[in-house]
Amino acid sequence: MPPTRLPTAAAWWLALSLPLAAAEPDLAATLARGQTLFFAHCSMCHGATGDGILGVYPPLAGSDWLAANLPDAIAGVVSGLNKEIVVKGQTYRGQMPPIMLEDAQVADVLTFVLNSWGNPGGRVRADEVKAIRATTPFKTFDDLKKAADYRPLPPAPEGFTLRELVRLTDFGVRLASDGRGGPLYVLGQAGGLWRVDPGTGNLKQILWPRDFVGLKPLDFQTLGLVRDTEGRLWFTINQRVATRPHETNEVAIFRTTAFNDEGDPIAPRPWFQTSYPWGNSFYNHGISDLRFGPDGMLYVSSGSRTDGGEAGNVDHFAKIGETEITAALWRLDPRAAQPKIEVIARGIRNAYSFAWDGSGNLFSVSNGPDAHAPEEMDHIVPPPPGGTPRHHGFPYQFGDAPADTKWYPHTPAAPPGLNFVRPVLNVGPAALMYGKPTSTFNAHSSPTGLTWLGAEWPERIRQGFLVGRLGSFVMGPGPEEEHGFDLLHLRMERRSDGQWLAHTTTFLAPLGRPIDVHIGRPGTLYVLEYTRPTDLKSRAGWLPGRILVLEAKQ
């Protein structure tokens, strides 16, 4: 809840908007620290340039609300914000969790915001943050840390044991290994890479952002990781570049080129690079998952640059909707010196993960729009050489809704004659919307890591998929507004008419935003938790998560 007694906004703004005295030579250092903290803790929602997401995450750039309500802004950072606010004439009703920053760090990051993107300047000090924090439910930083502590482990699924392997020092996004019990690698979202000993949980960093040659730390994001048969690691890279008239997303695939004395892959170098106009502020999903297919080719997910095909209304973002290489799945030849993109599927909004079943069928799982449309699982069939890729609906069609459903006023009309492939139909009993079969999961549940379990696994889960669900960021429709924070098991069935069904059950819950699931060796699964809270309503803060180990009993 917002604090009940705060200094008046006018008094605060008077103190914080006075010209900074020349006797404060540490301002540059404060802004540098604040920028680092902003990219680590705030840009995920508010965008790298503070533009936010219209109607979802309020902008910080040129924010009239921030200027008039700085005490509330401070309280929102330290204890969360759960009330309606109006910024630049737009109403926002979302929930902001408290951010796990100490008083001095809150002062630094807000000072950075006040001095960026057309805001009027000023300075916040640690003692001022401390005073406001004391009026909130989390009266000290220690109180907030206790609220955001690691949750107890959920009950292990029947036939499995569950334990914590290691607690992470950064926000992990992907796992990789040889799949035979070798070292486990965990990728951070900003270019850090750690090796984890599967037996002891010992954690050692082996790559830093500076190791990605040609990229500037804090200016790029790493979302995908895979290990090849030679022991090399491959990474997907997205770098936002402030070109004009429109900003650019420089995308790249890096791969390691050497091994250190301990046998770890090091020295990542660019193997493939391309670019397209950056999306509408935060909605640029970029390239994320990459995996080697049964054919030896490299497959890559390229997310949408929009929420639902909108043109946008910011001049320095291109108002073009999607491009030929976004909202798509690519295939590239990993042996090529100058690889070329082959688009094998279109109309896939943001496939965070994809995988093949035991018969070579390829499936992807995608995050849906801010509208209350279901999240999709799609069956991908690459076209024959020279053929036209199948279209899976985005931005014209979501889930199993009628083709003429207008999810937004700006939803574009589908081109004449364009036929869509329907998503997998989830017949439950888990992850349904309104208790009915759904294509494919509850809205806003955010499916993440997808993996296939073959014949070597226990009978109750063999020949099926496991998929993690990060959990709600946006409150959904209906009485049960939160979904995800779990691991689902999907037993696939294909009807005579070609429609794929998923018989879905909850395998493990609740979890702290599971972002990847990975087979370490037959009988052993690693679950990567992105952060710690196991729900949205608790409004606990963001701190790095951990890796859990599920092992089948002998």
C-alpha positions in Angstrom: 0.0 0.0 0.0 1.2 3.6 -0.6 2.5 5.3 2.5 -0.2 7.2 4.5 2.0 10.2 5.5 4.5 11.7 3.2 6.2 15.1 2.8 4.2 17.2 0.3 5.1 16.8 -3.3 5.7 20.6 -3.6 8.2 20.6 -0.8 10.1 17.6 -2.2 10.1 19.0 -5.7 11.4 22.3 -4.5 14.3 20.6 -2.7 15.1 18.3 -5.6 14.8 20.7 -8.5 17.2 23.3 -7.3 20.3 23.6 -9.4 23.0 21.1 -8.3 25.8 22.9 -6.7 29.3 22.8 -8.1 30.3 21.4 -4.7 28.8 18.0 -5.7 31.5 16.6 -7.9 30.2 13.0 -7.4 27.1 13.6 -9.5 28.7 11.9 -12.5 29.5 8.9 -10.5 25.9 8.9 -9.0 24.4 9.0 -12.5 26.7 6.2 -13.7 25.7 4.0 -10.8 22.1 4.9 -11.3 22.2 4.0 -15.0 23.7 0.5 -14.2 20.9 -0.1 -11.6 18.2 1.1 -14.0 19.2 -1.3 -16.7 19.5 -4.2 -14.2 16.2 -3.6 -12.4 13.9 -1.1 -14.2 14.4 -1.3 -18.0 12.6 -4.7 -18.2 9.3 -2.9 -17.8 10.0 0.8 -18.4 12.2 0.4 -21.4 15.9 1.2 -22.0 15.0 4.8 -22.8 12.2 5.2 -20.3 9.4 5.1 -22.8 7.4 2.3 -21.0 4.5 0.5 -22.7 1.4 2.6 -23.5 -1.3 1.6 -21.0 0.7 -1.1 -19.3 4.0 0.3 -17.9 4.1 4.1 -17.4 6.8 6.1 -19.2 9.6 7.7 -17.1 10.7 9.9 -20.0 9.3 13.4 -19.6 6.9 12.1 -16.9 4.6 14.7 -15.5 3.4 12.3 -12.8 7.0 11.8 -11.6 7.5 15.5 -11.5 4.4 16.0 -9.4 4.6 12.9 -7.2 8.2 12.1 -6.5 7.5 10.9 -2.9 5.0 8.4 -4.3 7.6 7.4 -6.9 10.1 6.7 -4.1 7.5 4.8 -2.2 6.7 2.8 -5.3 10.3 1.7 -5.7 10.8 0.7 -2.0 7.4 -0.9 -1.3 5.6 -1.3 -4.6 2.8 0.7 -6.4 -0.7 -0.6 -6.5 -3.0 2.2 -7.4 -4.3 4.0 -10.5 -2.0 6.8 -11.8 -2.2 9.1 -14.9 0.9 9.8 -16.8 0.8 12.0 -19.9 -2.9 11.7 -20.0 -2.9 7.9 -20.0 -4.3 5.8 -17.1 -2.2 3.0 -15.7 -3.6 0.4 -13.3 -0.8 -2.2 -13.2 1.0 -3.5 -10.1 4.7 -2.6 -9.6 6.5 -4.8 -7.1 9.1 -3.3 -4.8 12.6 -3.3 -6.1 15.4 -4.9 -4.1 17.6 -1.9 -3.7 19.1 -0.3 -0.6 18.4 3.3 0.2 21.5 4.7 -1.5 20.8 2.6 -4.6 17.2 3.9 -4.8 18.6 7.4 -4.5 21.1 6.7 -7.3 18.6 5.2 -9.7 16.0 7.9 -9.2 18.6 10.7 -9.6 19.5 9.0 -12.9 15.9 9.1 -14.0 15.4 12.7 -12.9 18.4 13.7 -15.0 17.5 11.7 -18.1 15.0 11.8 -21.1 13.8 15.3 -20.7 13.0 15.2 -17.0 13.8 18.4 -15.1 16.8 17.2 -13.1 17.4 17.1 -9.3 18.7 14.8 -6.8 17.4 12.2 -4.4 19.5 11.3 -1.3 19.7 8.1 0.7 18.4 9.7 4.0 15.3 11.0 2.1 14.6 7.4 0.8 15.1 6.0 4.3 12.5 8.4 5.7 9.9 7.5 3.1 10.7 3.8 3.4 9.9 4.0 7.1 6.3 5.0 6.3 5.7 2.0 4.2 4.8 -1.6 5.1 8.4 -2.6 4.5 9.9 -0.1 7.0 13.5 -1.1 6.3 15.4 -2.8 3.5 15.9 -5.9 5.8 12.1 -6.1 6.0 11.8 -6.2 2.3 14.6 -8.8 2.0 12.7 -11.1 4.3 9.5 -10.7 2.3 11.4 -11.6 -0.9 13.4 -14.6 0.5 13.6 -17.9 -1.3 10.3 -19.8 -1.0 10.2 -23.3 0.4 10.6 -26.0 -2.2 7.3 -27.3 -3.5 6.4 -31.0 -3.1 8.4 -33.2 -5.5 6.3 -34.9 -8.3 5.6 -38.6 -7.7 8.7 -40.7 -8.5 11.1 -37.7 -8.2 13.2 -36.0 -5.6 13.7 -32.2 -5.6 16.5 -30.2 -4.2 18.1 -26.8 -4.6 21.4 -26.9 -6.5 22.7 -23.3 -6.3 21.5 -19.7 -5.6 22.5 -17.3 -8.4 24.1 -13.9 -8.3 22.5 -12.7 -11.5 19.2 -13.1 -13.3 19.6 -16.4 -15.3 17.7 -16.8 -18.6 19.0 -20.1 -20.1 20.8 -23.4 -19.3 23.0 -25.6 -21.4 25.1 -28.7 -21.0 26.2 -31.8 -22.9 23.1 -33.7 -21.7 25.2 -36.5 -20.3 26.0 -35.1 -16.8 28.8 -32.7 -17.8 29.1 -29.1 -16.5 26.0 -27.0 -16.5 26.2 -23.5 -17.9 23.8 -20.7 -17.0 23.5 -17.5 -19.0 22.6 -14.1 -17.5 20.5 -11.6 -19.4 23.3 -9.1 -19.8 26.1 -11.3 -21.1 27.5 -13.1 -18.0 28.0 -16.9 -18.1 28.6 -19.2 -15.2 29.6 -22.8 -14.9 27.8 -24.9 -12.3 29.3 -28.1 -11.0 26.3 -30.6 -11.1 27.5 -32.5 -8.0 28.4 -29.7 -5.6 26.6 -26.6 -7.0 29.8 -24.7 -7.1 29.4 -21.6 -9.2 32.1 -19.9 -11.3 31.8 -17.1 -13.7 33.7 -17.8 -17.0 32.4 -15.0 -19.3 31.7 -11.3 -18.7 29.9 -8.8 -21.0 33.3 -7.4 -22.0 34.1 -10.7 -23.6 31.6 -10.2 -26.4 33.9 -8.4 -28.8 32.4 -5.4 -30.5 29.6 -5.0 -28.0 29.4 -2.4 -25.2 28.4 -3.7 -21.8 24.9 -2.6 -20.6 24.0 -2.0 -24.3 23.1 -5.5 -25.2 20.9 -8.4 -24.0 21.6 -12.2 -24.2 18.5 -14.4 -24.4 19.5 -17.6 -26.0 22.2 -20.3 -25.3 22.9 -23.7 -26.8 25.9 -26.1 -26.8 26.9 -27.9 -30.0 28.5 -31.4 -30.3 32.0 -29.8 -30.4 31.4 -28.2 -27.0 31.0 -24.7 -28.3 28.4 -22.4 -26.9 26.2 -20.2 -29.2 24.4 -17.1 -28.0 21.7 -14.8 -29.3 22.4 -11.1 -29.0 20.1 -8.0 -29.2 21.6 -4.6 -29.1 19.5 -1.4 -29.2 21.3 1.3 -31.2 20.1 5.0 -31.1 20.3 5.5 -34.9 18.1 8.2 -36.5 15.6 8.8 -37.9 14.7 5.4 -36.3 16.4 3.3 -33.7 17.8 -0.1 -34.7 17.9 -3.6 -33.2 21.3 -5.0 -34.1 20.9 -8.8 -33.7 23.7 -11.3 -33.7 24.6 -14.9 -33.0 27.9 -15.3 -31.2 29.7 -18.6 -30.7 32.8 -19.4 -28.6 36.1 -20.0 -30.4 38.4 -21.4 -27.7 38.5 -23.4 -24.5 40.3 -22.4 -21.2 42.5 -24.7 -19.2 39.5 -26.2 -17.4 37.8 -27.1 -20.7 35.2 -24.3 -20.6 34.2 -22.6 -23.9 35.4 -19.0 -24.0 36.1 -16.2 -26.5 32.7 -15.6 -28.0 32.9 -14.0 -31.5 30.2 -12.9 -33.9 29.1 -15.6 -36.4 26.0 -13.9 -37.8 24.7 -10.4 -37.8 21.7 -8.5 -39.2 19.4 -5.6 -38.1 15.9 -4.2 -38.4 14.2 -1.1 -37.0 13.7 -1.3 -33.2 10.1 -2.0 -32.3 7.6 0.1 -30.4 9.6 0.8 -27.3 9.5 -2.2 -25.0 7.8 -4.5 -27.4 10.9 -5.4 -29.4 11.3 -9.0 -28.4 14.3 -9.7 -30.5 15.9 -13.1 -31.2 15.8 -15.4 -28.2 15.9 -19.2 -28.4 18.3 -21.1 -30.7 18.6 -24.9 -31.0 20.1 -27.5 -33.4 17.5 -29.5 -35.2 17.5 -33.2 -36.0 18.7 -32.1 -39.5 21.8 -30.5 -38.0 20.6 -27.0 -38.9 20.4 -24.1 -36.5 16.9 -22.8 -35.7 16.3 -19.4 -34.2 13.2 -17.6 -32.7 12.8 -14.0 -33.9 10.1 -12.3 -31.8 7.8 -9.5 -32.8 8.7 -5.8 -32.7 5.1 -4.9 -31.7 2.5 -6.0 -29.2 -0.2 -6.6 -31.8 0.9 -5.1 -35.1 0.4 -1.5 -34.1 2.3 1.2 -36.0 3.2 3.1 -32.8 3.3 6.8 -32.0 6.9 7.7 -31.2 8.8 9.4 -34.0 12.2 7.7 -33.3 10.6 4.2 -33.6 9.7 3.1 -37.1 6.0 2.9 -37.6 6.0 -0.1 -39.8 4.5 -3.0 -37.8 6.4 -6.3 -38.4 9.3 -6.9 -40.9 10.1 -9.9 -43.0 12.3 -11.4 -40.3 10.4 -10.6 -37.1 7.5 -12.7 -35.6 9.0 -15.7 -37.3 11.2 -18.8 -36.9 14.5 -18.9 -38.8 16.7 -21.7 -40.0 20.4 -21.2 -40.8 23.3 -23.5 -41.8 25.8 -23.6 -38.9 28.6 -24.7 -41.3 28.2 -21.6 -43.5 30.8 -18.8 -43.4 28.2 -16.3 -44.4 24.9 -17.8 -43.2 21.6 -16.7 -44.8 18.2 -16.5 -43.0 15.6 -19.0 -44.2 12.2 -18.1 -42.6 10.4 -21.4 -42.0 7.3 -20.0 -40.1 5.5 -16.7 -39.8 2.9 -15.2 -37.5 4.5 -16.3 -34.2 4.5 -13.5 -31.8 7.3 -14.3 -29.4 8.4 -18.0 -29.2 10.6 -18.0 -26.1 11.3 -21.7 -26.7 10.8 -24.5 -29.1 11.6 -28.2 -29.3 11.1 -31.4 -31.3 9.2 -34.5 -30.1 10.5 -38.0 -30.5 9.1 -38.2 -34.1 10.7 -35.0 -35.3 7.7 -32.8 -35.0 8.7 -29.2 -34.1 6.6 -27.2 -31.6 7.1 -23.6 -30.3 5.5 -21.9 -27.2 4.8 -18.2 -27.4 4.0 -15.3 -25.1 0.8 -13.6 -26.1 -0.2 -9.9 -26.2 -1.3 -7.6 -23.4 -4.9 -8.2 -24.6 -6.4 -11.2 -22.8 -5.6 -13.7 -25.6 -4.3 -17.2 -24.7 -0.7 -18.0 -25.0 0.1 -20.3 -27.9 1.8 -23.6 -28.6 2.2 -24.0 -32.4 3.2 -27.0 -34.6 5.8 -25.8 -37.0 6.1 -27.4 -40.4 9.0 -25.9 -42.5 8.1 -25.5 -46.1 9.8 -27.4 -48.9 12.7 -25.6 -50.6 11.4 -22.5 -52.3 8.0 -23.0 -50.6 5.9 -20.4 -48.7 6.1 -20.6 -44.9 2.9 -21.4 -43.0 1.4 -18.5 -41.2 0.3 -18.9 -37.5 -1.8 -15.8 -37.2 0.0 -12.9 -35.5 -0.9 -10.1 -35.5 -4.3 -10.9 -37.1 -5.3 -13.9 -35.2 -4.7 -15.1 -31.6 -5.4 -18.5 -30.1 -8.7 -20.0 -31.0 -10.7 -16.8 -31.3 -12.8 -16.2 -34.5 -10.8 -14.8 -37.3 -12.7 -11.5 -37.2 -12.0 -10.8 -33.5 -10.7 -7.3 -32.9 -8.3 -7.6 -30.0 -7.3 -4.0 -30.4 -8.7 -1.1 -32.4 -5.5 -1.2 -34.4 -5.7 -4.9 -35.1 -4.9 -5.0 -38.9 -7.1 -6.9 -41.3 -5.5 -10.1 -42.6 -4.4 -10.0 -46.3 -6.9 -11.6 -48.6 -6.4 -15.3 -49.0 -4.1 -15.7 -46.1 -4.9 -19.0 -44.2 -3.8 -19.5 -40.6 -2.6 -22.6 -38.9 -4.5 -23.0 -35.6 -2.5 -23.5 -32.4 -2.4 -26.7 -30.4 -5.7 -27.2 -28.5 -5.2 -27.7 -24.7 -7.9 -30.1 -23.4 -6.6 -29.8 -19.8 -7.2 -30.4 -17.0 -4.5 -27.7 -16.3 -3.9 -24.3 -17.8 -7.3 -23.8 -19.4 -9.2 -20.4 -19.7 -12.6 -20.3 -18.1 -12.4 -24.1 -17.7 -12.8 -24.8 -21.4 -10.3 -26.2 -24.0 -7.9 -23.4 -24.9 -5.4 -22.7 -27.7 -3.3 -23.1 -25.7 -2.6 -21.8 -22.2 -4.2 -19.2 -19.8 -3.6 -15.5 -20.9 -0.5 -13.9 -19.5 1.0 -17.1 -18.1 4.2 -16.7 -20.3 5.4 -20.1 -21.4 9.2 -20.4 -21.3 11.5 -23.4 -21.6 10.2 -26.4 -23.5 11.8 -29.8 -23.5 10.9 -33.3 -24.7 11.1 -36.4 -22.5 11.8 -39.6 -24.4 11.5 -43.3 -23.6 14.2 -43.2 -20.9 12.1 -41.3 -18.5 9.6 -42.6 -15.9 6.4 -44.0 -17.5 4.1 -41.2 -16.2 5.9 -38.5 -18.1 7.8 -40.2 -20.9 6.9 -39.3 -24.5 5.7 -35.9 -23.5 6.8 -32.2 -23.2 7.6 -30.2 -20.1 7.1 -26.5 -20.3 7.8 -23.8 -17.7 5.5 -20.8 -17.3 7.1 -17.6 -16.0 3.9 -16.3 -14.6 1.7 -13.3 -14.9 3.0 -9.7 -15.3 -0.4 -8.4 -16.4 -3.4 -9.4 -14.4 -5.7 -11.6 -16.5 -9.5 -11.9 -16.9 -11.8 -13.8 -14.7 -11.8 -14.7 -11.0 -8.4 -16.4 -11.2 -6.2 -13.6 -12.6 -2.8 -15.0 -11.9 -1.4 -18.0 -13.9 1.9 -19.7 -14.4 4.7 -20.0 -11.8 4.7 -23.7 -12.7 6.0 -26.5 -14.8 3.4 -28.3 -17.0 3.5 -31.7 -18.6 2.0 -32.1 -22.1 1.0 -35.4 -23.5 0.5 -34.8 -27.2 -2.2 -36.3 -29.5 -2.9 -35.8 -33.1 -6.5 -36.2 -34.3 -7.4 -37.6 -37.7 -8.1 -34.1 -39.0 -4.6 -33.1 -38.2 -5.4 -31.0 -35.2 -2.9 -31.4 -32.3 -4.2 -31.7 -28.8 -2.3 -31.4 -25.5 -3.4 -33.3 -22.5 -2.0 -31.0 -19.8 -1.3 -31.5 -16.2 0.6 -29.5 -13.6 3.9 -31.2 -12.9 5.6 -28.9 -10.4 4.3 -25.8 -8.6 4.6 -23.2 -7.3 7.9 -22.0 -8.6 9.8 -18.6 -8.7 9.1 -17.7 -12.3 10.7 -20.7 -14.0 12.4 -19.5 -17.2 14.1 -22.6 -18.5 14.0 -26.4 -18.0 16.9 -28.5 -19.1 17.9 -32.2 -19.2 21.3 -32.6 -17.5 21.3 -36.4 -18.2 18.6 -39.0 -18.5 16.6 -38.9 -15.3 17.8 -35.5 -14.2 16.1 -32.2 -14.9 17.3 -28.7 -14.0 14.8 -25.9 -13.4 16.0 -22.3 -13.7 14.0 -19.9 -11.5 14.4 -16.3 -12.8 13.5 -14.8 -9.4 12.0 -15.7 -6.0 8.4 -14.8 -5.5 5.9 -17.6 -6.6 3.0 -15.2 -7.3 2.3 -11.7 -8.4 -0.1 -10.6 -5.6 2.5 -10.7 -2.9 4.3 -7.8 -4.6 7.6 -9.1 -3.3 10.7 -7.6 -4.9 13.0 -8.8 -7.6 16.2 -10.7 -6.7 18.1 -13.3 -8.7 16.7 -16.8 -8.5 18.2 -20.3 -8.3 18.6 -23.7 -10.0 16.6 -26.7 -8.8 17.3 -30.3 -9.5 14.6 -32.9 -10.2 15.9 -36.5 -10.2 13.9 -39.6 -11.0 14.0 -42.2 -8.3 15.7 -45.4 -9.2 
